[in-house]
Amino acid sequence: MLRDVISNDWFTIFLVLGLGLITVSKFLFAHRFKDFLVVIGNSKYLKIYAREQKFIDGFDALLFFNGILSVSIFAFLSYSVLVNSSEFNINQFFKLLFGIGVLFLMKVLLERLIASLFNIDEVVDSYLFQKTTFKNYSGFILLPINCLLIYALEPTKNLIYVIIGLIILINIVGFATSFKNNQKLLINNIFYFILYLCALEIGPYLILYKLIKDFNA
């Protein structure tokens, strides 16, 4: 049973930390947080705050760190259910947390570097804002899901697959929104767009999959 090998004390600390990050973001950016909650199916948030974005945005940073925590916890739970149920090791978990954080951060920085090299900063900044918003939303959704999986529900393979499907769906909505907003530009540069997808969208997630698969080695 998964719950027999999970250290609830450590996960409680991480979940409280994630909740604290979300609480701070709500306290400091109350109106923006309210708009963020309904970003699925409502383009108001994307239209308003894309114009106000900064290179280092406090609201996005808080939700980004929560996202790293939430994804790492869910990755561990998924690994324990789908691959190998093993005893919790805090050092291995920190390695997983660090690896996911570095991967996400390096991906964003690389995308911004490429944008600067090709002088398409404005378009890429808008695209990254939209994509980051939906990734942060995924992390926001994963926080209560992780709580349920650890303290209330018995994780099963089917349940894990359903949750993975939900997270993929959220990000597909985000990708479709970004594509729609930049449709003309992307179609006119379809070769570079496909190259971008392979190098900076598909590739990093294959690395993330291998990282999760091998983190217990």
trRosetta pair geometry for C-beta under 8 A, 3 or more apart (Angstrom, degrees):
i j d omega theta_ij theta_ji phi_ij phi_ji
1 4 4.6 88 75 -6 94 109
1 5 7.8 161 89 -2 58 86
1 154 7.3 -63 -152 -143 98 110
2 5 6.5 -81 -163 43 37 94
2 6 6.2 31 153 -28 76 115
2 77 7.1 59 -176 -148 144 76
2 80 5.2 102 -131 129 104 126
2 81 6.0 -22 -78 -76 138 83
2 85 6.0 -121 -97 -126 66 116
2 154 7.3 142 37 -161 107 68
2 155 5.2 -11 31 48 161 111
3 6 5.9 -57 -138 29 37 113
3 150 7.5 127 -113 -162 89 47
3 154 7.1 -80 -20 -116 118 74
5 80 7.0 -176 81 -149 121 130
5 85 5.9 130 32 170 151 92
5 86 6.6 176 164 117 147 19
5 87 5.1 -117 -162 -99 102 48
5 88 6.4 150 148 -21 73 79
6 11 6.4 2 167 -18 110 141
6 77 7.9 15 -98 -98 137 80
6 80 7.4 3 -71 -120 99 176
6 88 5.6 81 -138 -47 40 129
6 150 6.4 -137 133 -136 155 90
7 10 4.3 46 105 16 117 109
7 11 6.5 149 91 -10 65 89
7 88 4.2 -126 -2 76 98 149
7 90 7.5 -40 48 -63 156 91
8 11 5.6 -63 -143 47 36 108
8 12 5.8 47 155 -31 70 103
8 150 6.5 137 -118 170 85 112
8 151 7.4 94 -137 -84 121 83
9 12 5.7 -51 -149 28 26 114
9 13 6.9 28 152 -19 59 101
10 13 5.7 -53 -158 31 36 112
10 14 6.6 27 151 -13 68 106
10 88 6.7 -176 45 149 141 143
10 90 6.0 -149 -119 -96 151 103
10 93 7.4 111 148 61 143 165
11 14 5.5 -53 -145 41 39 109
11 15 5.9 39 155 -19 70 107
11 73 6.4 104 -137 -134 98 119
11 146 7.7 -148 -173 160 115 112
11 150 5.4 -160 130 -135 150 155
12 15 5.8 -56 -142 40 28 109
12 16 6.2 28 157 -18 64 108
13 16 6.0 -58 -148 37 26 109
13 17 6.3 29 153 -21 62 108
14 17 5.5 -52 -148 34 32 115
14 18 6.5 33 152 -18 64 103
14 69 5.5 -179 -178 -166 97 112
14 72 7.9 -107 -170 84 145 114
14 73 6.0 163 118 -72 139 122
15 18 5.6 -51 -149 36 33 112
15 19 6.3 33 152 -17 65 105
15 73 7.3 75 -71 -98 82 166
15 143 7.0 127 -147 -160 80 83
15 146 6.4 -162 -101 106 109 119
15 147 6.0 112 -151 -82 143 87
15 150 7.5 -129 -53 39 145 153
16 19 5.5 -53 -145 40 33 112
16 20 6.2 40 151 -25 64 104
17 20 5.5 -51 -149 32 30 116
17 21 6.7 34 152 -20 62 101
17 69 6.3 -159 94 -123 109 161
18 21 5.7 -51 -152 31 34 112
18 22 6.6 29 152 -13 65 105
18 66 4.6 102 -150 -141 81 86
18 69 4.6 -154 -77 94 107 140
18 70 5.8 106 -134 -58 149 88
18 139 8.0 -140 -152 166 119 99
18 143 5.1 -169 133 -117 133 115
19 22 5.7 -56 -150 39 35 110
19 23 6.1 38 151 -23 67 107
19 143 6.7 139 -73 -177 71 136
20 23 5.5 -53 -144 36 32 114
20 24 6.3 33 157 -19 65 104
21 24 5.9 -53 -148 35 29 110
21 25 6.5 28 153 -17 62 106
21 62 4.9 171 -178 -175 90 84
21 63 7.2 157 140 -82 112 32
21 65 5.6 -147 -129 84 154 105
21 66 4.3 -166 88 -62 137 103
21 69 7.7 152 12 17 145 140
22 25 5.7 -55 -149 37 32 112
22 26 6.4 32 152 -19 65 106
22 62 7.4 150 -82 145 31 109
22 63 7.2 67 -99 -101 71 74
22 66 5.7 76 -52 -101 86 161
22 140 6.7 117 -110 -123 125 88
22 143 6.9 -67 -32 -26 147 174
23 26 5.7 -55 -149 37 31 111
23 27 6.2 29 153 -19 66 108
24 27 5.6 -56 -145 37 31 111
24 28 6.0 15 163 -6 68 112
24 62 5.8 -144 86 -138 106 143
25 28 6.3 -61 -136 46 26 99
25 29 5.7 -33 -179 40 65 108
25 33 5.9 134 130 -90 88 119
25 58 7.9 172 -115 135 79 82
25 59 5.6 97 -149 -141 102 67
25 62 4.1 179 -68 98 109 145
25 63 5.9 59 -91 -51 167 85
26 29 7.2 -76 -118 64 15 67
26 30 6.2 51 174 -105 59 60
26 33 4.5 135 -113 -170 63 174
27 30 6.9 0 -146 -65 16 89
28 58 6.7 -80 123 131 145 132
28 59 7.4 -156 94 -84 108 78
28 62 7.9 146 45 -29 130 157
29 32 4.1 -38 165 49 108 117
29 33 5.4 124 100 -33 84 91
29 58 7.3 163 -43 97 126 104
29 59 4.6 -1 -3 -94 169 117
30 33 5.8 -58 -147 33 24 113
30 34 6.6 25 156 -21 61 104
31 34 5.7 -52 -154 31 33 113
31 35 6.8 28 151 -13 64 104
32 35 5.7 -57 -152 39 36 109
32 36 6.1 43 148 -28 68 106
32 45 7.8 97 -161 -137 69 96
32 49 6.4 88 -137 -90 110 137
32 59 5.7 -56 112 -116 145 160
33 36 5.3 -51 -146 32 33 118
33 37 6.8 44 154 -31 63 97
33 59 7.5 -149 -67 -144 77 118
34 37 6.0 -45 -158 17 31 115
34 38 7.8 -1 156 6 58 102
35 38 6.7 -78 -163 47 36 91
35 39 7.2 68 142 -69 67 80
35 42 8.0 -133 -167 113 73 126
35 44 6.0 -115 -153 106 111 108
35 45 4.3 152 145 -91 104 93
35 48 6.9 -53 178 51 164 139
35 49 7.4 155 98 -27 140 123
36 39 5.6 -16 -159 -35 43 115
36 45 5.7 116 -88 -132 45 147
36 59 7.9 -163 -58 169 146 127
36 63 7.9 -139 -174 -76 154 157
36 133 7.4 -143 -135 -156 91 98
36 136 7.9 -53 -165 108 127 122
36 137 7.3 -162 174 -87 90 93
36 140 8.0 147 141 -50 116 168
38 41 7.2 -69 176 68 77 89
38 42 4.7 17 134 30 96 145
38 44 7.7 19 93 45 106 115
38 45 7.4 159 76 -30 69 121
39 42 6.2 -113 -134 66 19 86
39 45 4.6 -60 -101 42 92 147
39 46 6.9 101 -150 -38 101 88
39 133 6.0 -150 -168 158 160 119
39 134 7.3 -149 120 -85 133 67
39 137 5.9 -121 60 -81 130 142
40 137 7.0 147 -45 176 98 154
40 170 7.0 -69 -93 -131 124 85
40 173 6.3 36 -132 125 88 159
42 45 6.7 77 106 -1 94 93
43 46 5.1 -58 -163 45 68 114
43 47 5.6 66 140 -25 89 106
43 177 7.1 176 -104 -149 100 122
44 47 6.0 -64 -147 39 27 107
44 48 6.1 14 164 -12 66 114
45 48 6.3 -65 -144 40 23 102
45 49 5.9 -17 179 14 64 118
45 133 7.0 149 123 -158 122 144
46 49 7.1 -68 -123 49 16 86
46 50 5.7 28 175 -35 58 116
46 129 7.5 133 -144 119 77 104
46 130 5.6 38 -136 -107 121 91
46 133 6.6 -143 -91 36 86 170
46 177 6.9 -149 -71 158 170 135
46 181 7.8 -124 147 -68 137 154
47 50 6.5 -48 -136 21 14 112
47 51 7.8 9 160 -13 47 105
48 51 6.9 -80 176 29 30 104
48 52 7.3 -6 144 2 67 116
49 52 5.2 -64 -148 46 53 107
49 53 6.5 81 151 -57 74 82
49 129 7.5 -169 111 177 87 128
50 53 6.0 -24 -154 -15 34 118
50 126 5.6 47 -170 -132 126 79
50 129 5.0 138 -119 103 80 152
50 130 7.1 2 -93 -56 122 82
53 57 5.8 -53 -150 -71 71 139
53 60 7.8 35 -135 -20 98 143
53 125 6.7 171 91 168 135 105
53 129 5.0 -100 -72 -102 161 133
54 57 5.0 145 53 -76 84 76
56 61 6.6 22 -173 -57 77 132
57 60 4.1 51 86 24 116 111
57 61 6.2 174 84 -20 56 87
58 61 5.6 -57 -142 34 27 114
58 62 6.5 27 161 -19 64 103
59 62 6.2 -56 -155 32 27 108
59 63 6.7 12 155 -4 63 110
60 63 5.9 -64 -147 47 33 104
60 64 5.8 43 152 -32 69 108
60 132 5.9 29 -154 140 127 131
60 133 7.7 -72 -110 -82 105 60
60 136 6.4 -115 -142 -63 68 152
61 64 5.4 -51 -142 31 29 118
61 65 6.6 26 160 -15 63 102
62 65 6.3 -58 -154 35 28 104
62 66 6.7 26 150 -14 62 107
63 66 5.4 -52 -148 40 38 114
63 67 6.2 47 150 -27 66 103
63 136 3.8 50 133 -159 125 121
63 139 6.4 140 172 75 78 127
63 140 6.5 -26 -148 -58 108 102
64 67 5.5 -52 -152 31 30 116
64 68 6.8 33 151 -20 63 99
64 104 7.5 170 -170 135 100 136
64 132 7.3 -27 -87 -167 105 108
64 135 7.9 35 -114 107 72 110
64 136 6.1 -57 -70 -94 54 102
64 139 7.7 122 -129 21 21 164
65 68 5.6 -44 -149 30 37 113
65 69 6.6 37 151 -15 63 103
66 69 5.7 -56 -152 39 35 112
66 70 6.0 31 154 -18 70 111
66 136 7.7 68 66 -153 102 80
66 139 5.2 128 108 143 83 124
66 140 6.9 52 113 -80 133 60
66 143 6.6 -26 175 -68 112 126
67 70 5.7 -56 -139 40 29 109
67 71 6.0 27 162 -17 66 109
67 104 7.6 161 107 -149 116 166
67 135 6.1 59 -155 143 157 85
67 136 5.5 -99 -53 -116 133 50
67 138 6.7 65 -134 78 108 83
67 139 2.7 -108 -105 -63 71 155
67 140 7.6 -32 -79 -30 83 59
67 142 7.7 92 -134 38 57 128
68 71 6.1 -55 -141 39 25 107
68 72 6.2 26 158 -20 61 111
68 97 6.7 83 153 -163 101 77
68 100 5.7 152 -151 110 83 108
68 101 4.6 44 -148 -89 144 85
68 104 6.4 -136 -90 30 98 150
68 139 7.4 2 -6 -120 35 140
69 72 5.9 -61 -149 36 26 111
69 73 6.4 22 157 -16 64 107
69 97 7.2 16 -105 -134 53 112
69 139 7.7 87 54 -162 71 115
70 73 5.9 -55 -148 36 30 109
70 74 6.2 22 157 -11 65 110
70 138 8.0 174 101 122 132 70
70 139 4.4 141 47 -156 135 74
70 140 7.7 -130 -22 -43 169 16
70 142 3.8 120 164 93 122 120
70 143 5.1 -75 -101 -66 126 66
70 146 6.1 -147 -145 -20 76 139
71 74 5.9 -59 -144 44 29 107
71 75 5.9 37 154 -27 65 108
71 100 5.8 -174 101 179 118 148
71 138 7.8 44 -76 119 101 109
71 139 6.3 -57 -34 -101 90 91
71 142 6.6 76 -68 88 50 174
72 75 5.5 -51 -144 33 28 115
72 76 6.6 29 155 -19 61 102
72 93 7.1 97 162 -174 115 82
72 96 5.5 132 -149 121 98 101
72 97 4.4 31 -130 -96 161 72
72 100 5.3 -159 -77 34 91 150
73 76 5.9 -54 -154 33 31 110
73 77 6.5 28 151 -15 65 106
73 142 7.6 147 67 149 104 114
73 146 4.8 44 114 -138 132 144
73 150 8.0 -48 176 -51 121 128
74 77 5.5 -52 -146 39 36 112
74 78 6.0 38 154 -21 68 106
74 142 5.3 -78 -39 -161 140 125
74 145 7.1 28 -96 100 121 115
74 146 5.8 -103 -67 -84 82 103
74 149 7.8 101 -114 33 73 158
74 163 7.3 -139 -154 134 126 136
75 78 5.7 -53 -144 38 29 112
75 79 6.2 33 154 -22 63 106
75 96 6.4 -169 97 175 131 128
75 100 7.0 -170 -4 -72 158 144
75 212 4.9 -118 -171 -117 114 122
76 79 5.7 -53 -147 35 30 113
76 80 6.3 29 155 -20 64 107
76 88 7.7 50 178 -118 137 91
76 93 6.3 3 -86 -117 143 98
76 96 6.6 122 -68 101 95 166
77 80 5.8 -57 -149 36 30 111
77 81 6.4 17 157 -10 65 110
77 146 7.0 -172 -17 -129 147 81
77 149 5.5 44 -156 138 157 145
77 150 7.5 -103 -91 -67 129 81
77 155 5.8 -166 178 -95 107 165
77 160 7.3 -169 124 -108 95 112
78 81 6.0 -64 -146 43 29 103
78 82 5.5 -5 170 8 70 120
78 83 8.0 53 129 -1 67 97
78 160 5.2 134 -117 -160 79 128
78 164 7.2 85 -115 -66 138 115
78 212 7.4 -1 82 177 114 140
79 82 6.6 -66 -120 51 19 89
79 83 5.0 -35 -162 35 62 120
79 84 6.9 -25 161 47 82 71
79 212 5.7 -149 -72 172 116 94
79 213 7.6 -174 -118 -98 106 34
79 215 7.2 -65 -110 49 166 112
79 216 6.9 158 161 -26 137 124
80 83 7.5 -19 -57 52 11 79
80 84 7.2 -58 -124 89 39 43
80 85 4.9 61 -172 -112 78 62
80 86 6.8 -127 -114 29 84 62
80 155 7.6 75 87 83 105 146
81 85 7.3 51 -82 -76 30 92
81 155 4.9 -104 -77 129 139 118
81 156 6.9 151 -159 -163 131 11
81 157 6.0 179 152 -79 108 58
81 160 5.2 172 86 -42 146 148
82 157 6.1 109 -95 -119 75 89
82 160 6.1 -134 -49 104 108 158
83 213 6.7 176 -107 -131 156 66
83 216 8.0 167 109 23 130 137
84 216 6.4 -144 74 77 127 160
86 89 7.9 -26 126 -10 110 103
86 216 5.8 119 42 -152 155 142
88 93 6.9 9 -169 -44 87 130
89 92 4.1 58 86 16 111 112
89 93 6.5 171 87 -15 56 85
89 216 8.0 126 31 -128 124 78
90 93 5.5 -55 -145 38 34 113
90 94 6.3 36 156 -21 67 103
91 94 5.8 -52 -149 34 30 110
91 95 6.6 34 150 -20 62 103
92 95 5.5 -50 -152 32 35 116
92 96 6.5 37 149 -18 65 103
92 215 6.0 117 179 152 96 92
92 216 6.2 53 -172 -106 148 54
93 96 5.5 -51 -151 36 36 113
93 97 6.2 38 150 -20 67 105
94 97 5.3 -49 -141 39 35 115
94 98 6.0 36 156 -19 66 106
95 98 5.8 -53 -143 39 27 110
95 99 6.2 29 155 -21 62 109
95 215 6.2 165 99 -154 109 99
96 99 5.8 -55 -145 36 27 112
96 100 6.4 23 159 -15 64 107
96 211 7.1 133 -131 149 69 101
96 212 7.1 67 -140 -107 112 61
96 215 4.6 40 -82 -152 101 156
97 100 6.2 -58 -148 38 26 106
97 101 6.2 24 156 -17 62 112
98 101 5.8 -59 -146 39 28 112
98 102 6.2 25 159 -16 66 109
99 102 6.0 -56 -144 38 27 107
99 103 6.2 28 157 -21 63 110
99 211 4.9 -180 144 -164 142 138
99 215 7.3 -145 29 -100 151 114
100 103 5.7 -55 -146 36 29 114
100 104 6.3 26 159 -16 65 107
100 208 6.7 64 -113 -133 79 102
100 211 7.1 168 -66 114 69 147
101 104 6.1 -59 -148 38 27 107
101 105 6.1 18 159 -13 65 113
102 105 5.9 -61 -141 43 28 107
102 106 5.8 24 163 -17 67 113
103 106 6.2 -57 -139 40 22 106
103 107 6.3 28 157 -25 59 109
103 204 5.9 139 179 -167 104 105
103 207 6.3 -178 -130 105 129 120
103 208 5.9 145 141 -80 165 91
103 211 7.2 -118 -46 -17 147 162
104 107 5.8 -57 -152 30 27 115
104 108 6.8 23 155 -15 62 104
104 135 7.9 157 -145 165 120 148
105 108 6.0 -56 -155 34 33 108
105 109 6.4 26 153 -13 67 110
106 109 5.7 -57 -143 42 34 110
106 110 6.0 37 157 -22 68 107
107 110 5.9 -55 -146 36 25 111
107 111 6.5 27 154 -19 61 107
107 200 6.6 130 -157 -163 90 85
107 204 5.1 22 -94 -101 128 164
108 111 5.8 -56 -151 35 30 112
108 112 6.5 26 153 -16 65 106
108 128 6.7 100 -142 -156 87 127
108 132 7.3 51 -109 -86 124 118
109 112 5.7 -55 -149 38 33 110
109 113 6.3 37 151 -23 65 105
110 113 5.5 -51 -147 33 33 115
110 114 6.4 33 155 -18 65 103
110 200 6.7 -163 104 -118 119 114
111 114 5.9 -53 -149 36 31 110
111 115 6.4 35 150 -22 63 106
111 124 6.3 -178 158 -176 93 122
111 128 6.0 146 116 -90 138 122
111 200 5.9 114 -83 -170 94 147
112 115 5.5 -51 -149 34 34 116
112 116 6.5 35 153 -20 65 103
112 121 7.8 41 -155 -128 72 85
112 124 7.0 160 -107 125 47 130
112 125 7.8 57 -115 -84 89 74
112 128 7.2 8 -70 -60 84 167
113 116 5.8 -55 -152 34 31 110
113 117 6.5 32 151 -21 65 106
114 117 5.6 -53 -147 34 33 114
114 118 6.4 5 162 4 67 110
114 124 7.5 170 87 -117 87 160
114 200 7.7 -101 7 -62 156 151
115 118 6.5 -74 -146 51 25 91
115 120 5.2 -105 -150 77 73 76
115 121 4.9 105 145 -97 112 51
115 123 7.6 -164 -138 67 110 77
115 124 3.5 -119 -102 44 132 158
115 125 7.1 131 171 -40 163 70
116 119 7.4 26 -171 -75 31 39
116 121 6.0 42 -85 -76 58 105
120 123 4.8 -41 174 44 94 113
120 124 5.4 92 113 -21 90 104
121 124 6.0 -67 -141 46 26 104
121 125 5.7 31 163 -26 68 111
122 125 5.9 -53 -143 33 23 112
122 126 6.7 21 157 -15 58 106
123 126 6.0 -61 -157 36 30 110
123 127 6.3 25 151 -16 66 109
123 182 6.3 99 -162 -127 102 132
123 185 6.2 -144 -137 153 144 168
124 127 5.4 -55 -144 40 35 112
124 128 5.9 35 157 -20 69 107
125 128 5.8 -53 -141 38 27 109
125 129 6.3 32 156 -24 62 105
126 129 5.8 -52 -150 31 29 113
126 130 6.7 24 155 -14 62 105
126 181 7.2 -131 145 128 121 133
126 182 7.3 144 97 -64 120 119
127 130 6.0 -60 -154 37 31 108
127 131 6.2 24 154 -14 67 111
127 178 5.2 79 -141 -161 77 121
127 181 8.0 180 -92 82 68 116
127 182 6.2 -23 -80 -18 106 153
128 131 5.7 -58 -141 42 32 108
128 132 5.8 33 160 -20 68 110
129 132 5.9 -55 -141 39 25 109
129 133 6.3 34 155 -28 60 105
130 133 5.7 -51 -153 26 29 117
130 134 7.0 17 156 -9 62 104
130 174 6.3 160 149 -169 84 88
130 177 5.9 -150 -176 104 129 110
130 178 4.5 161 97 -84 139 96
130 181 6.9 173 -63 33 163 149
131 134 6.2 -62 -156 39 33 102
131 135 6.4 30 150 -17 67 108
131 174 5.8 110 -120 150 47 122
131 175 7.2 44 -108 -85 92 62
131 178 5.9 9 -58 -61 85 152
132 135 5.5 -56 -145 39 35 112
132 136 6.1 36 155 -19 68 105
133 136 5.9 -58 -151 37 27 109
133 137 6.4 30 150 -22 63 106
133 174 6.9 178 78 -129 85 121
134 137 5.2 -45 -143 34 38 117
134 138 6.6 48 151 -25 63 97
134 170 5.9 171 -175 149 98 87
134 171 5.5 136 132 -110 122 53
134 173 6.7 -179 -130 81 139 86
134 174 2.8 -93 -7 -77 167 145
134 175 7.8 -112 66 -29 160 57
134 177 7.7 153 -51 37 136 129
135 138 5.5 -46 -154 28 35 115
135 139 6.8 34 148 -15 63 101
135 171 6.8 46 -81 -104 66 105
135 174 7.4 -144 -33 95 62 176
136 139 5.6 -52 -152 37 37 112
136 140 6.3 43 148 -23 66 104
137 140 5.3 -50 -148 34 35 117
137 141 6.4 34 152 -18 65 104
137 170 6.1 -150 102 179 111 131
137 174 7.7 171 39 -66 126 127
138 141 5.8 -56 -150 37 31 109
138 142 6.3 32 152 -24 65 108
138 167 5.0 75 -149 -145 115 90
138 170 5.2 160 -83 92 89 142
138 171 6.3 1 -60 -54 138 96
139 142 5.5 -53 -143 33 32 114
139 143 7.0 48 155 -36 61 92
140 143 6.2 -41 -163 7 31 114
141 144 7.3 -64 -170 40 39 93
141 145 6.4 33 144 -15 70 119
141 166 7.4 -135 141 134 144 119
141 167 7.3 -177 82 -94 128 79
141 170 6.9 -165 14 -66 153 162
142 145 5.2 -67 -146 47 40 117
142 146 5.8 46 157 -28 76 103
142 163 8.0 92 -114 179 80 117
142 167 7.1 31 -70 -92 106 122
143 146 6.0 -54 -150 30 25 109
143 147 6.9 27 151 -19 59 104
144 147 5.3 -49 -151 32 41 118
144 148 6.5 41 153 -19 68 101
145 148 5.8 -55 -153 35 33 110
145 149 6.3 30 152 -18 66 108
145 163 5.9 129 -175 -135 144 128
146 149 5.7 -56 -144 38 33 111
146 150 6.1 22 160 -13 67 111
147 150 6.2 -65 -146 41 25 103
147 151 5.9 -26 176 24 65 116
147 152 7.4 37 131 3 72 108
148 151 7.0 -78 -125 55 18 78
148 152 4.7 -52 -150 51 61 117
148 153 5.0 29 154 5 89 111
149 152 7.8 -7 -29 52 12 75
149 153 5.7 -42 -103 66 41 102
149 155 5.0 42 -157 -71 101 106
149 159 7.8 160 -107 130 100 130
153 159 6.9 -172 148 -166 135 163
155 159 5.9 -140 -149 78 54 127
155 160 6.1 54 -174 -57 102 99
156 159 4.6 92 53 8 80 104
156 160 7.0 -145 91 -6 40 87
157 160 5.8 -56 -148 37 31 111
157 161 6.3 30 155 -19 65 107
158 161 5.7 -56 -149 37 31 111
158 162 6.4 34 153 -22 65 104
159 162 5.6 -51 -149 33 33 113
159 163 6.5 30 154 -16 64 105
160 163 5.8 -57 -151 37 31 109
160 164 6.3 33 152 -19 66 106
161 164 5.6 -52 -145 37 33 113
161 165 6.3 38 152 -22 64 105
162 165 5.6 -54 -151 35 30 115
162 166 6.5 34 149 -23 63 103
163 166 5.5 -48 -149 31 35 114
163 167 6.6 33 153 -16 65 102
164 167 5.9 -55 -150 37 33 109
164 168 6.3 33 152 -18 65 107
165 168 5.7 -55 -146 38 31 112
165 169 6.2 36 153 -24 65 106
166 169 5.6 -53 -149 33 30 114
166 170 6.6 33 152 -21 63 102
167 170 5.7 -48 -151 31 33 113
167 171 6.6 23 155 -9 64 107
168 171 6.0 -64 -152 43 32 105
168 172 6.2 36 151 -25 68 106
169 172 5.5 -51 -144 33 32 114
169 173 6.6 37 154 -21 63 101
170 173 5.8 -53 -157 31 31 113
170 174 6.7 29 146 -16 63 105
171 174 5.2 -47 -148 37 41 116
171 175 6.2 44 152 -21 68 101
172 175 5.5 -50 -144 37 33 111
172 176 6.2 35 154 -19 65 105
173 176 5.8 -54 -146 38 28 111
173 177 6.4 32 153 -22 62 106
174 177 5.7 -54 -148 34 30 113
174 178 6.4 28 155 -16 64 105
175 178 5.8 -55 -149 37 32 110
175 179 6.2 32 153 -20 66 107
176 179 5.6 -53 -144 37 31 112
176 180 6.2 34 155 -22 64 106
177 180 5.8 -54 -148 35 28 112
177 181 6.4 23 156 -15 63 109
178 181 5.9 -59 -148 39 30 109
178 182 6.3 -12 165 17 66 111
179 182 6.6 -81 -143 58 24 82
179 183 6.1 61 154 -86 65 74
179 186 6.3 -63 -144 32 73 166
180 183 5.7 -6 -146 -47 29 112
182 185 4.9 -52 -179 49 87 115
182 186 5.3 88 119 -28 93 105
183 186 6.0 -66 -145 39 25 107
183 187 6.2 21 163 -18 66 110
184 187 6.1 -58 -146 36 26 108
184 188 6.4 21 158 -15 62 111
185 188 6.0 -64 -152 39 28 109
185 189 6.5 -14 162 17 65 111
186 189 6.3 -80 -145 58 28 84
186 190 6.9 69 153 -90 65 58
186 193 4.9 77 -160 -93 87 149
187 190 5.9 4 -153 -62 36 100
189 192 4.6 -30 163 42 103 115
189 193 5.8 118 105 -30 80 94
190 193 5.3 -56 -144 36 33 117
190 194 6.3 34 158 -20 68 102
191 194 6.0 -56 -152 34 29 107
191 195 6.4 27 150 -16 63 108
192 195 5.4 -53 -146 40 34 115
192 196 6.2 42 151 -25 65 103
193 196 5.5 -50 -149 32 30 115
193 197 6.6 35 151 -22 63 102
194 197 5.6 -48 -150 31 34 114
194 198 6.6 29 154 -15 64 105
195 198 6.0 -58 -151 38 31 108
195 199 6.1 13 160 -6 67 116
196 199 6.2 -68 -139 46 25 100
196 200 5.5 -36 -173 36 67 113
196 201 6.9 57 134 -11 72 105
197 200 7.5 -67 -105 56 10 72
197 201 4.6 -41 -149 41 52 129
197 202 6.0 48 152 -14 72 102
198 201 7.4 15 -19 49 12 85
198 202 5.4 -30 -131 41 37 122
198 203 6.5 61 154 -36 51 100
199 202 8.0 53 10 47 15 83
199 203 5.5 -12 -162 -1 26 141
200 203 6.7 -8 -63 42 16 111
200 204 6.7 16 -165 -14 40 115
201 204 7.3 -69 -157 30 9 100
201 205 7.4 -7 156 -4 49 113
202 205 6.3 -75 -161 41 33 105
202 206 6.5 33 151 -22 71 107
203 206 5.8 -59 -153 32 32 111
203 207 6.6 30 153 -17 67 104
204 207 5.4 -53 -152 36 38 115
204 208 6.3 42 148 -22 68 102
205 208 5.1 -42 -143 34 40 117
205 209 6.4 49 152 -24 64 97
206 209 5.6 -46 -149 31 33 115
206 210 6.6 30 152 -15 63 103
207 210 5.9 -56 -151 38 32 108
207 211 6.2 38 149 -24 66 106
208 211 5.4 -51 -147 34 32 116
208 212 6.4 30 156 -16 65 104
209 212 6.0 -57 -150 37 29 107
209 213 6.1 28 153 -20 64 111
210 213 5.5 -55 -142 39 32 114
210 214 5.9 7 166 0 68 115
211 214 6.5 -73 -141 48 20 93
211 215 6.1 41 159 -59 63 100
212 215 5.9 -33 -139 -6 26 118
214 217 4.8 -29 -171 -2 74 126
